[in-house]
Amino acid sequence: MDIWNQLVQGFLTAGTPINLLWCLLGCTIGTAVGVLPGIGPATAVAMLLPITLKVDPTASMIFFSGIYYGAMYGGSTTSILLNTPGESGSMVTAMEGNKMAKNGRAGAALATSAIGSFVAGTIATVLVTFFAPIVATYAIKLGPPEYFLLMVLAFCTVSAVLGKSTLRGLTALFIGLAMGLVGIDQISGQARYTAGVPELLDGLEVVLIAVGLFAVSEALYNVMYEGKTVETENAMSKVHMTKEEWKRSWPAWLRATFIGFPFGTIPAGGSEIPTFLSYATEKKISKHPEEFGTTGAIEGVAGPEAANNAAITATLIPLLTLGIPTSNTTAILLGAFQNYGIQPGPQLFEKNSALVWALIASLYIGNVMLLILNLPLIGMWVKLLKIPKSYLYAGILIFATVGVYGMRQSAFDLVLLYAIGLLGVVMRRYDFPTAPVVVGMILGPLAEAQMRNALSIGEGKWGVFLERPVSLALLVIVVMVLVLPRLLKMRKARA
C-alpha cells in the first residue's frame, strides 16, 4: 500500500504544470534526436547537462528521462521510412519496417512501432514501480566489500560488453579510472595527478568529460568522417492498422516486453540483444514466415520496437537502486544526479523519495505524450532530416561550448573540453567505446572509497572479500565474466 501512496505523491509532483512542461520538452527533443541518425540520447543529454544545472533536480531528471525514452520512439521513424536507424536499438526495426514501407505499408509499420513502444514502456514502468523498491530494500543491507565488488562487476561487464573487444573496453575503462583520480585525495588530503594546475585540484568535471566525449566528439567525428543523410524515399500512407494487423501485433508486443525487460536490468550491451532475440522469436513462431525479408512482416516491427522500449525503461532499476549504469545514457544520467549532490543507490529511495517517485510517475505521463507526439507528427519529424549536417553539428558545438564555459567561466575548461573531444574522436575512429570512460570516472572514486572502507573493516586484510558470502559470490561472478568467454572461444577454436 505504501508504494501506491508514494506513486500518487509522485504523480502529484510530476503533474505540476512546470514538470509537465519539462516532460513534454524532453519527449519532444528526445523524439527529434531519435529521428536524426547518429546523435543519440547520450549526446543530447551530455550537451544539455551544463544548461540545466540551475534547474530544479526533479524537473531536470524528468527532462532527461523524457529525452532518453523519447529517442527510442523517434529512432523507428527513420528506420522504417529511410532504412536509416536513428538509434542502434532500431537497427532490427529497419529490416522489416523498410520492406513494409516499400510495399506501401509505412503507416501500419509506424503505427505498430509507436503503439508497441507505448505498451512495452507502460508494462515495463509498472515493473519498475514494484521491483525497484524491493531491490533497494535488499541492497541497503550490503556493506563496503559487497559494494566494491559490485562496482568491479560493473566495470568488467560494461567494458567487456560495450566494446568491440574486451581489451578495448578495459583500456577505455582505465582511462576513466585515471581521470577519476585527478584532484585532492579525500582521505590524505594530498593533490594527485594535477601537474601543478590549480584548476585540476577540484578534479575533472563529469559534465565537461561527458560533453567532450559525446557531444563534441560526435560533431567533430561526423564532420570529418561521415557522409550526408538522404531524404525520405517512401511515401507516407495513413497511420493506422487493419484488424488483422492488430491481431498479429499485440502478442508480439507482450512477448517482446518480457524479453527486453530483463536485459535492461543487467549490463548486457543495451537494447540490441533483446531486439535481435525478439525478431528471431517472431520469425520462428510466425504463421507468415514468407513475409520476413520480402514484403515485410508486421511482427518483425512490433516485437523489436517493444523489446527496445522495455529494455530502455528497465535500465532505471540498476541506476536508481544500485547506482550502476548499464548503458551510455544512464552513465550520463548518473553524472547528472551527482551534479545535484545526489548519489543513486539504496539510500535514494529514503533520502530523495519525492524525486524518485516523481521520476517514475513521469514515465507513465511521458509514454502517453510520446504516443500523441509520434502518431500525428511523423511527417514533421521526417522533415528534420532536411537540416544540413553542417548546421546541425555547428549548433551542437556552440551549445556545448557555451554550456561548459557557463559552469565556471574558465578558459581552461574550454581547452580541456576540446582536448577530451579530440580524444573521443580518436576512440571512435579506432572502435574504443566511450561509455566505460564515463563509468570509470564516476564509479572509480566511489569504488576506491568502498575498497578502503572494506580494508578498514578487515583490519588491512584482503581476505575480507572472501569471508562474506555475498562478496565471495560476486567475486566468483567477476572471475566468470572475465574467464568464461575466453574459455568458450578457445573451445570453439579447437572444435
SVG drawing of the C-alpha trace seen along z (x, -y; Angstrom):
<svg xmlns="http://www.w3.org/2000/svg" viewBox="-10 -33 63 63">
<polyline fill="none" stroke="black" stroke-width="0.4" points="0.0,0.0 3.0,-2.3 4.1,-2.0 0.7,-3.2 0.8,-6.2 4.3,-7.2 3.3,-6.7 0.2,-9.0 2.6,-11.6 4.9,-11.1 2.0,-11.8 1.1,-15.0 4.7,-16.2 5.2,-15.2 1.7,-16.6 2.6,-20.2 2.4,-22.5 6.2,-23.2 7.2,-19.5 4.6,-18.5 6.2,-21.2 9.7,-19.8 8.5,-16.3 6.9,-17.4 10.0,-19.3 12.2,-16.2 9.9,-13.9 9.9,-16.3 13.7,-16.8 14.2,-13.0 11.9,-12.1 13.8,-14.6 17.1,-13.2 15.9,-9.7 14.8,-10.7 18.2,-12.4 20.6,-9.5 23.9,-9.4 23.2,-11.9 21.6,-9.6 20.2,-10.4 23.6,-10.2 24.9,-13.1 21.7,-15.1 21.8,-14.7 25.5,-15.4 25.1,-18.5 22.2,-19.9 23.7,-19.0 25.5,-22.3 22.4,-24.3 20.2,-22.6 22.5,-22.9 20.4,-25.7 17.1,-23.8 15.3,-22.0 16.7,-18.5 13.3,-16.8 12.4,-18.8 15.9,-18.2 15.7,-14.4 12.2,-14.3 13.5,-16.2 16.5,-13.9 14.4,-10.8 12.0,-12.2 14.9,-12.6 16.1,-9.1 12.9,-7.2 11.7,-9.7 14.8,-8.9 13.7,-5.2 10.4,-6.2 11.9,-8.5 14.5,-6.1 11.9,-3.9 10.7,-6.6 13.8,-6.8 14.4,-3.1 11.0,-2.4 10.9,-5.3 14.6,-5.6 16.2,-2.3 18.5,-4.6 18.2,-3.7 18.3,-6.8 19.4,-4.6 21.3,-1.3 18.3,0.3 16.2,-0.5 18.5,1.5 16.3,4.6 13.2,2.5 14.7,1.3 14.9,4.9 11.1,5.4 9.8,1.9 11.6,0.6 10.3,3.6 6.7,2.7 7.3,-0.9 8.5,0.0 5.3,2.1 3.0,-0.8 2.5,0.2 4.6,-2.5 1.6,-3.7 0.9,-0.3 4.7,0.1 4.8,-3.3 1.6,-2.6 2.6,0.8 6.0,-0.7 4.6,-3.6 1.8,-1.6 4.2,1.2 6.6,-1.2 3.7,-2.6 2.5,0.8 6.0,2.1 7.0,-1.1 3.9,-1.2 4.3,2.5 8.0,2.0 7.2,-1.1 4.8,0.9 7.5,3.5 10.0,0.7 7.4,-0.7 7.1,2.6 10.6,4.1 12.8,1.1 11.8,0.6 12.3,4.3 15.8,4.3 16.6,1.1 15.4,2.8 17.8,5.7 20.6,3.6 20.7,1.4 21.9,4.5 25.1,4.7 28.4,3.5 31.6,1.9 33.1,5.3 29.9,6.1 29.7,2.6 33.3,2.6 32.9,6.0 29.5,4.9 31.3,1.9 34.2,4.2 31.5,6.4 30.0,3.3 33.5,2.3 34.1,5.8 30.7,6.2 30.5,2.7 34.0,2.8 33.5,6.3 30.1,5.8 30.2,2.2 33.5,2.5 34.4,4.3 36.8,6.3 37.4,6.7 40.9,5.2 39.5,2.0 36.7,1.8 39.2,2.2 41.5,-0.4 38.6,-2.9 37.7,-1.9 41.3,-2.6 41.3,-6.0 38.1,-6.8 39.6,-5.5 42.7,-7.6 40.5,-10.7 38.6,-9.9 41.9,-10.0 42.7,-13.6 42.3,-16.1 42.7,-16.0 42.6,-12.6 39.6,-12.5 41.5,-10.7 45.0,-12.0 44.2,-15.5 47.1,-15.4 46.8,-16.6 47.0,-13.7 47.9,-14.0 47.2,-17.7 50.5,-18.6 50.5,-21.8 47.4,-23.1 45.2,-24.9 42.0,-24.2 42.5,-20.5 42.6,-20.5 38.8,-20.0 39.1,-17.1 37.7,-16.8 34.1,-17.8 31.9,-14.9 29.7,-17.2 32.8,-18.5 34.0,-15.0 30.6,-13.8 30.0,-16.8 33.5,-16.4 33.3,-12.6 29.8,-12.5 28.7,-15.9 31.9,-17.5 33.5,-14.2 30.2,-13.3 30.1,-16.6 33.8,-16.5 33.7,-12.9 30.7,-13.4 32.3,-16.5 35.5,-14.6 34.3,-11.1 30.5,-10.9 28.6,-11.5 25.3,-13.3 21.9,-11.9 19.5,-11.1 15.9,-12.4 12.8,-10.1 12.2,-7.8 8.9,-6.2 5.6,-7.9 3.6,-8.1 0.4,-6.1 -2.3,-6.8 -1.0,-5.8 -3.4,-3.0 -3.6,0.8 -6.2,3.2 -7.9,5.7 -5.6,8.5 -2.5,6.3 -3.8,5.6 -4.3,9.3 -0.7,10.1 0.9,7.2 -0.4,7.4 1.0,10.9 4.4,9.7 4.3,6.6 3.7,8.7 6.3,11.3 8.9,8.7 8.2,6.7 9.2,9.7 12.2,10.4 13.5,6.8 12.9,6.0 15.4,8.5 18.2,7.3 17.7,3.7 18.4,4.6 21.9,6.0 24.9,4.6 24.2,6.7 25.0,4.4 21.9,2.2 18.8,3.0 20.5,4.6 20.5,8.1 16.8,8.2 15.7,6.7 17.5,9.4 16.1,12.1 12.6,10.7 13.0,10.7 14.3,14.2 11.4,15.4 8.8,13.7 10.3,15.1 10.4,18.6 6.8,18.8 5.1,16.6 2.3,18.1 3.5,15.9 7.2,16.7 7.2,15.9 6.7,12.2 10.0,11.9 12.7,10.4 10.3,10.0 7.2,7.8 7.8,7.2 6.2,8.8 4.4,6.6 5.6,8.9 9.2,8.1 8.5,4.4 6.2,4.8 8.4,7.2 11.8,5.4 10.4,2.0 8.6,3.2 11.7,5.1 13.8,1.9 11.5,-0.3 11.1,2.3 14.9,2.7 15.4,-1.1 12.8,-1.6 14.4,1.3 17.8,-0.4 16.4,-2.7 16.3,0.2 20.1,0.7 20.7,-3.0 18.3,-4.1 18.7,-1.2 22.4,-0.4 23.9,-3.5 25.2,-1.4 24.6,-2.4 24.0,0.2 24.1,-1.9 25.8,-5.1 22.9,-7.3 22.4,-6.0 26.1,-6.7 25.5,-10.3 22.3,-10.4 24.4,-9.1 26.7,-12.1 23.6,-14.4 22.4,-13.0 25.9,-13.6 25.9,-17.2 23.0,-17.9 24.8,-16.1 22.5,-13.1 24.0,-9.6 21.8,-6.9 21.7,-3.7 19.7,-2.0 19.5,-5.2 18.0,-7.2 14.5,-5.8 14.7,-7.0 16.6,-10.3 15.1,-11.5 11.9,-9.5 10.0,-12.5 12.4,-12.8 12.4,-9.1 8.6,-8.7 8.1,-11.8 10.6,-10.4 8.7,-7.0 5.4,-8.8 6.8,-10.9 7.5,-7.7 3.7,-6.9 3.0,-10.5 5.8,-10.6 4.6,-7.4 1.2,-8.9 2.8,-12.1 5.1,-10.2 2.2,-8.2 0.4,-11.5 3.6,-13.1 4.6,-10.1 1.3,-9.2 0.1,-12.6 3.5,-14.3 5.5,-11.7 5.5,-13.8 7.1,-16.7 9.8,-14.6 10.9,-13.3 11.4,-16.9 14.1,-17.2 16.3,-15.1 16.4,-18.0 18.5,-20.1 22.1,-20.2 24.5,-18.3 26.9,-21.3 24.3,-23.5 23.3,-20.7 26.7,-19.9 27.8,-23.6 24.8,-24.1 25.9,-21.2 29.4,-22.7 28.0,-26.1 25.7,-24.6 28.5,-22.5 31.0,-25.4 28.6,-27.9 27.2,-25.4 30.7,-24.3 32.0,-27.9 28.9,-28.9 29.8,-26.4 32.9,-28.2 33.7,-30.9 37.0,-29.2 39.0,-29.3 40.9,-26.2 37.7,-24.3 37.2,-25.1 40.7,-23.9 40.1,-20.7 36.6,-20.3 38.1,-20.2 41.1,-18.1 38.6,-15.5 36.5,-15.9 39.6,-15.0 40.3,-12.0 36.7,-10.9 37.2,-11.2 40.4,-9.0 38.5,-6.5 35.6,-6.3 37.9,-6.1 39.6,-3.0 36.5,-1.4 37.2,-2.2 33.9,-2.5 33.4,-5.9 30.8,-4.7 33.4,-2.8 35.4,-6.1 32.4,-7.8 31.6,-4.8 35.2,-4.5 35.4,-8.2 32.1,-8.3 32.3,-4.9 36.1,-4.9 36.4,-7.2 33.3,-5.5 34.9,-2.1 38.2,-3.4 36.3,-4.7 34.4,-1.4 37.7,0.6 39.4,-1.5 36.4,-1.1 36.3,2.7 40.0,3.0 39.4,1.0 36.7,3.4 39.1,6.3 42.0,4.6 44.0,4.4 43.4,8.0 42.3,8.6 40.6,11.8 37.6,9.7 36.3,10.0 36.3,13.9 34.8,14.1 31.3,12.7 29.0,14.9 27.7,12.2 31.1,10.7 32.5,14.1 29.6,14.9 30.2,11.5 34.0,12.3 33.2,15.7 30.8,13.9 33.6,11.3 36.0,14.2 33.4,15.9 32.7,12.8 36.4,12.4 37.4,16.0 34.3,17.9 34.1,16.0 37.8,16.8 37.4,20.5 34.4,20.8 36.3,19.1 39.3,21.4 37.0,24.5 35.2,23.3 38.6,22.7 39.7,26.2 36.5,27.7"/>
</svg>
